Amino acid sequence: MPQLNRDVMNMAAPRDVAMASMTVLDRLQDFRPEIQIMGAAAVFLELATHLGIPAQEAFTATKNLINGDDGKRPEFRAITAYLQGEIA
């Protein structure tokens, strides 16, 4: 099992996380909305299990990363715009 460093996870660069998110979204756009959400959730849950981290801990760290001190970080506002324009 790969070793996950929680300190590195909690200090992840928003740009890197947003780029990884866009990569996943790009591949999901060919599926129906019902499959998109289930596929994304399955990847999240399976990856958390594989890396040995509780899914809720990863979810909380991600929510904290998405939302900066002044609201949603610009990198993630771009993802919102992509979703509105390109996905489902």
C-alpha positions as CSV (number, residue, x, y, z in Angstrom):
1,M,0.0,0.0,0.0
2,P,1.4,3.4,-0.9
3,Q,2.3,5.6,2.1
4,L,0.1,8.8,2.4
5,N,1.7,11.7,4.2
6,R,-1.2,13.6,5.9
7,D,1.0,16.7,6.3
8,V,1.6,16.9,2.6
9,M,-2.1,16.2,1.9
10,N,-3.2,19.0,4.2
11,M,-0.7,21.4,2.6
12,A,-1.5,20.5,-1.0
13,A,-1.2,23.2,-3.6
14,P,-4.7,24.3,-4.8
15,R,-3.5,24.6,-8.4
16,D,-2.2,21.0,-8.3
17,V,-5.5,19.7,-6.8
18,A,-7.5,21.7,-9.3
19,M,-5.5,20.3,-12.2
20,A,-6.1,16.7,-11.0
21,S,-9.8,17.5,-10.6
22,M,-10.0,18.8,-14.1
23,T,-8.3,15.7,-15.5
24,V,-10.9,13.5,-13.8
25,L,-13.8,15.7,-14.9
26,D,-12.5,15.7,-18.5
27,R,-12.8,11.9,-18.6
28,L,-16.2,11.8,-16.8
29,Q,-17.9,14.2,-19.3
30,D,-18.6,11.4,-21.7
31,F,-21.0,9.7,-19.2
32,R,-24.5,10.4,-18.1
33,P,-24.8,12.6,-15.0
34,E,-25.9,9.7,-12.8
35,I,-22.8,7.7,-13.8
36,Q,-20.5,10.8,-13.5
37,I,-21.4,11.3,-9.8
38,M,-21.3,7.6,-9.0
39,G,-18.0,7.2,-10.8
40,A,-16.4,10.1,-9.1
41,A,-17.6,8.9,-5.7
42,A,-16.4,5.4,-6.3
43,V,-12.9,6.6,-7.3
44,F,-12.8,8.8,-4.1
45,L,-13.9,6.0,-1.8
46,E,-11.6,3.4,-3.4
47,L,-8.6,5.7,-3.4
48,A,-9.2,6.6,0.2
49,T,-9.3,3.0,1.2
50,H,-6.3,2.1,-0.9
51,L,-4.3,4.9,0.7
52,G,-5.5,4.0,4.2
53,I,-7.2,7.3,5.0
54,P,-10.7,7.7,6.3
55,A,-12.8,9.1,3.5
56,Q,-14.3,11.7,5.8
57,E,-10.8,13.0,6.7
58,A,-9.9,13.4,3.0
59,F,-13.3,15.1,2.3
60,T,-12.7,17.6,5.1
61,A,-9.2,18.4,4.0
62,T,-10.5,18.9,0.4
63,K,-13.3,21.2,1.6
64,N,-10.8,23.3,3.5
65,L,-8.6,23.5,0.5
66,I,-11.4,24.5,-1.9
67,N,-12.7,27.3,0.4
68,G,-10.0,29.8,1.3
69,D,-10.3,32.7,3.7
70,D,-12.3,34.8,1.1
71,G,-14.6,32.1,-0.1
72,K,-13.9,29.6,-2.9
73,R,-10.4,29.8,-4.3
74,P,-10.0,30.9,-7.9
75,E,-8.7,27.5,-9.0
76,F,-12.0,26.0,-7.9
77,R,-14.2,28.8,-9.2
78,A,-12.7,27.8,-12.6
79,I,-13.8,24.2,-12.0
80,T,-17.3,25.5,-11.2
81,A,-17.3,27.4,-14.5
82,Y,-16.2,24.3,-16.4
83,L,-18.9,22.2,-14.8
84,Q,-21.5,24.8,-15.8
85,G,-20.3,25.0,-19.3
86,E,-19.1,21.5,-20.2
87,I,-20.5,18.8,-17.9
88,A,-24.0,17.4,-18.1
